């Protein structure tokens, strides 16, 4: 999974798993696993926030991503809330600087309730 998310093609994942474990993970298996993970990610992104967050922190971190034969720096915008019990939760995580800033602004302006 991590190989695919890092930009390794599904076919290349097959070759790598054969080298590492002596058996291939087929492209269709890799795709099915990715679909399941992406469903869970979508559910998390669209969840309702039910707790109160007296403290909210905004942060940006940069990760390197291999895409289209080159390595690029990708900005990840994070919103971390401290809930009413004092525990930190990642509330929002958005990839991309410009798009992320627009989405983040929309999130911060969302009406209560």
C-alpha positions in Angstrom: 0.0 0.0 0.0 2.7 2.4 1.0 4.6 1.8 -2.3 1.5 2.7 -4.3 0.8 5.8 -2.2 4.4 6.9 -2.7 3.8 6.9 -6.5 5.0 3.4 -7.4 2.9 2.0 -10.3 0.6 -1.0 -9.6 2.7 -3.1 -12.0 5.9 -2.1 -10.2 4.3 -3.1 -6.9 3.9 -6.6 -8.4 7.6 -6.8 -9.2 8.7 -5.5 -5.8 6.5 -7.9 -3.8 7.9 -10.8 -5.8 11.5 -9.7 -5.1 10.8 -9.1 -1.4 8.5 -12.1 -0.6 9.0 -14.5 -3.5 5.3 -14.1 -4.5 3.5 -11.5 -6.5 0.7 -9.2 -5.3 -1.3 -8.8 -8.5 -2.2 -5.3 -9.8 -5.9 -6.1 -9.3 -5.3 -7.0 -5.6 -3.3 -3.8 -5.1 -6.1 -1.8 -6.7 -8.8 -3.5 -4.6 -6.8 -2.8 -1.4 -6.4 0.9 -2.5 -10.1 1.2 -3.1 -10.9 0.0 0.4 -8.4 2.4 1.9 -9.7 5.3 -0.1 -13.3 4.5 1.0 -12.2 4.7 4.7 -10.3 8.0 4.0 -13.4 9.5 2.4 -15.5 8.4 5.3 -13.0 10.1 7.7 -12.9 13.3 5.6 -16.7 13.5 5.5 -17.4 12.7 9.2 -19.3 15.0 11.4 -17.3 16.6 14.2 -19.4 16.2 17.3 -17.0 17.3 20.1 -16.0 20.9 21.1 -12.5 22.0 20.4 -11.4 24.8 22.7 -8.0 24.9 21.0 -7.3 24.5 17.3 -3.9 24.6 15.7 -3.2 25.1 12.0 0.0 23.7 10.6 1.6 22.9 7.3 4.2 20.2 6.6 6.0 19.2 3.5 6.5 15.7 2.2 8.3 14.5 -0.8 6.2 12.7 -3.4 7.4 10.7 -6.4 5.0 11.6 -9.2 5.5 11.3 -13.0 9.2 10.4 -12.8 10.2 13.3 -10.5 10.2 14.1 -6.8 8.0 17.0 -5.7 7.5 18.7 -2.4 3.8 18.5 -1.5 2.3 20.7 1.2 -0.1 19.1 3.7 -2.3 21.5 5.6 -3.4 20.1 9.0 -6.0 21.3 11.5 -5.5 19.8 14.9 -8.1 20.3 17.6 -7.8 19.7 21.4 -11.1 18.2 22.4 -13.0 18.8 25.7 -11.0 16.0 27.4 -7.7 17.4 26.4 -6.8 15.0 23.7 -5.5 16.1 20.3 -7.4 15.0 17.1 -6.5 15.6 13.5 -9.7 17.4 12.3 -8.7 18.1 8.7 -5.8 17.1 6.5 -5.6 18.6 3.0 -2.9 18.0 0.3 -1.8 20.9 -1.8 -1.1 24.5 -0.9 -3.5 26.6 -3.0 -6.4 24.1 -3.0 -5.8 23.3 0.6 -6.0 26.9 1.7 -9.3 27.4 -0.1 -10.7 24.2 1.5 -9.3 25.2 4.9 -10.9 28.7 4.7 -14.2 27.0 3.9 -13.8 24.7 6.9 -13.0 27.5 9.3 -16.0 29.6 8.1 -18.4 26.7 8.5 -21.5 27.6 10.5 -21.9 26.1 14.0 -24.2 23.2 14.5 
